[in-house]
């Protein structure tokens, strides 16, 4: 998608692409996505029990390490950092700066450092990391979508695997549309985001074309 088309799409307030991917989700993908963050929450709780750290600290470590890292590596890295000993060095699969910040979060194990390193603050929004932390730390909380690369692709109706750079303002707009789409679908916002994430991966691997998003929806908007 060209930058011109991308910017044009981002000016619209359209939930069609999100709901169309939800419509394409298989029953297994639907169930998997709805429970994804609850499973992540349980993983964080297990790591907290092993390490003696607060579960919110573990969730913050996971979120801080997450950019551009597969989930299996993200979990392994968080486990290594939270349970680190002299005999068990911290991970090397994540961005070095994120590893340093995750280590700081784990070492401090307090709310002030979590707020500093993960939550939004003036001049340093971190919308993806903050939302990912919130969704893992409290999966029963509604109204927060993790707007990652795949969430953006789904919103744009483009699951080709191309990267799309967006501004913080555009990220907020996409998140608002995920919230609205979740209300239409009668799901929590993070449930919807995770379901379409799972379904979009499959569709991308199958080479789904953009005309998929022009077909009729079963959801009533």
C-alpha positions in Angstrom: 0.0 0.0 0.0 1.4 3.4 -1.0 2.0 6.1 1.7 -0.8 8.2 0.0 -3.3 5.4 0.3 -2.2 4.5 3.8 -2.6 8.1 5.0 -6.0 8.3 3.3 -7.1 5.2 5.0 -5.9 6.4 8.4 -8.1 9.5 8.0 -11.3 7.3 7.9 -13.2 5.9 10.9 -13.8 2.4 9.6 -14.1 -0.8 11.5 -14.9 -2.9 8.4 -11.5 -4.4 8.0 -11.2 -5.5 11.6 -14.7 -7.1 11.6 -14.0 -8.8 8.3 -11.0 -10.6 9.7 -13.0 -11.5 12.8 -15.6 -12.9 10.4 -12.9 -15.1 8.8 -11.6 -16.5 12.1 -12.2 -20.3 12.6 -13.8 -21.5 15.8 -10.4 -22.6 17.1 -8.9 -19.2 16.3 -11.8 -17.5 17.9 -11.4 -19.5 21.1 -7.6 -19.1 21.0 -7.7 -15.4 20.6 -10.3 -14.8 23.3 -8.1 -16.6 25.9 -4.7 -15.4 24.6 -4.2 -12.7 27.2 -5.6 -14.8 30.0 -3.0 -17.4 29.2 -0.3 -14.7 29.1 -1.5 -13.5 32.5 -1.2 -17.0 33.9 2.3 -17.3 32.5 3.3 -14.1 34.2 1.8 -15.4 37.5 3.9 -18.6 37.2 7.1 -16.6 36.6 6.2 -14.4 39.5 5.8 -17.4 41.7 9.2 -18.8 40.6 11.0 -15.5 40.9 9.3 -14.1 44.0 8.5 -10.9 42.0 5.2 -9.1 41.7 3.1 -10.4 38.7 2.8 -6.8 37.5 6.6 -6.6 37.4 6.7 -9.8 35.2 4.0 -8.4 32.9 6.0 -5.2 32.5 9.2 -7.2 31.8 7.3 -9.2 29.1 5.9 -6.0 27.5 9.2 -4.1 27.6 11.0 -7.0 25.8 8.2 -7.6 23.3 8.9 -5.3 20.3 9.6 -7.4 17.2 10.1 -10.6 19.2 8.2 -13.8 18.7 6.0 -14.8 21.7 8.0 -17.9 22.5 11.2 -15.9 22.6 9.5 -13.2 24.6 8.4 -15.6 27.3 11.8 -17.3 27.4 13.5 -13.9 27.7 11.2 -12.7 30.5 11.7 -16.0 32.4 15.5 -15.6 32.1 15.5 -12.0 33.3 13.1 -12.4 36.2 14.8 -15.5 37.4 18.4 -14.4 36.5 21.3 -15.7 38.6 25.0 -15.5 38.1 24.8 -18.9 36.4 21.8 -17.9 34.2 22.7 -14.8 32.1 20.0 -12.6 30.7 18.7 -13.1 27.1 20.3 -11.9 23.9 17.3 -12.3 21.5 15.7 -8.9 22.2 16.8 -5.4 21.4 19.7 -4.6 23.8 18.1 -1.4 25.1 14.9 -3.3 25.9 16.8 -5.9 27.7 18.5 -3.3 29.9 15.2 -1.7 30.7 13.6 -5.0 31.4 16.4 -5.9 33.8 15.9 -2.5 35.6 12.2 -3.3 35.9 12.9 -6.8 37.3 15.6 -5.5 39.7 13.4 -2.7 41.1 10.2 -4.8 41.3 8.1 -1.8 42.2 5.2 0.3 40.7 7.3 3.4 40.2 9.8 1.8 37.8 6.9 0.1 36.0 5.3 3.5 35.5 8.6 5.0 34.3 9.5 2.2 31.9 6.2 0.9 30.6 3.3 3.3 31.1 2.7 6.3 29.0 4.1 9.6 30.1 4.5 13.0 28.6 6.9 12.9 25.6 7.2 9.2 25.6 3.9 7.5 24.7 5.0 3.8 24.0 1.4 2.8 23.1 2.1 -0.7 22.1 4.3 -1.6 25.1 1.8 0.1 27.5 -1.2 -1.7 26.1 0.5 -5.0 26.0 1.5 -4.6 29.6 -2.1 -3.7 30.6 -3.7 -6.5 28.7 -1.4 -9.1 30.3 -1.5 -7.6 33.8 -5.3 -7.3 33.9 -7.0 -9.4 31.1 -10.5 -8.6 32.5 -10.0 -4.9 31.9 -11.8 -3.7 28.8 -11.0 -0.8 26.4 -7.3 -1.4 25.6 -6.0 -2.8 22.4 -2.4 -3.7 21.7 -1.9 -1.9 18.4 1.1 -3.8 17.0 2.2 -4.4 13.4 -0.6 -6.9 12.8 -3.3 -4.8 14.3 -2.3 -2.1 11.9 -2.3 -4.4 8.9 -5.8 -5.7 9.8 -7.1 -2.2 10.2 -5.7 -1.2 6.8 -7.1 -4.3 5.2 -3.6 -5.4 4.1 -2.2 -8.7 5.5 0.6 -8.9 3.0 3.3 -8.6 5.6 4.4 -5.1 4.6 5.5 -2.8 7.4 3.4 0.3 8.1 4.7 3.2 10.1 2.1 5.3 12.0 2.2 8.2 14.3 1.0 8.2 18.0 -2.1 10.0 16.9 -2.9 7.4 14.3 -2.3 4.7 16.8 -4.9 6.2 19.1 -7.3 6.3 16.2 -6.8 2.7 15.3 -7.2 1.7 19.0 -10.5 3.6 19.1 -11.7 1.6 16.1 -10.7 -1.6 17.8 -12.7 -0.6 20.8 -15.7 0.2 18.6 -15.4 -3.0 16.7 -15.2 -5.0 19.9 -18.5 -3.5 21.1 -20.1 -4.5 17.8 -18.8 -8.0 18.2 -19.6 -8.2 21.9 -16.0 -8.9 22.9 -13.5 -7.3 25.2 -11.2 -5.1 23.2 -8.1 -7.3 23.7 -10.1 -10.4 22.9 -11.0 -9.0 19.5 -7.5 -7.8 18.8 -6.1 -11.3 19.7 -8.6 -13.2 17.6 -7.9 -11.1 14.5 -4.2 -11.4 15.2 -4.4 -15.1 15.1 -6.7 -15.2 12.0 -4.7 -12.6 10.1 -1.5 -14.7 10.5 -3.3 -17.7 8.9 -4.7 -15.6 6.1 -1.4 -14.0 5.3 0.2 -17.4 5.1 -2.5 -18.5 2.7 -1.9 -15.4 0.6 -5.2 -13.8 1.2 -5.7 -10.8 -1.2 -7.1 -7.4 -0.4 -10.4 -8.2 -2.1 -11.2 -10.3 1.0 -12.0 -7.0 2.8 -14.5 -6.0 0.1 -16.8 -8.9 0.8 -20.0 -8.7 2.8 -19.9 -8.7 6.6 -22.0 -11.0 8.7 -21.8 -8.4 11.5 -24.4 -5.6 11.6 -22.7 -2.3 12.1 
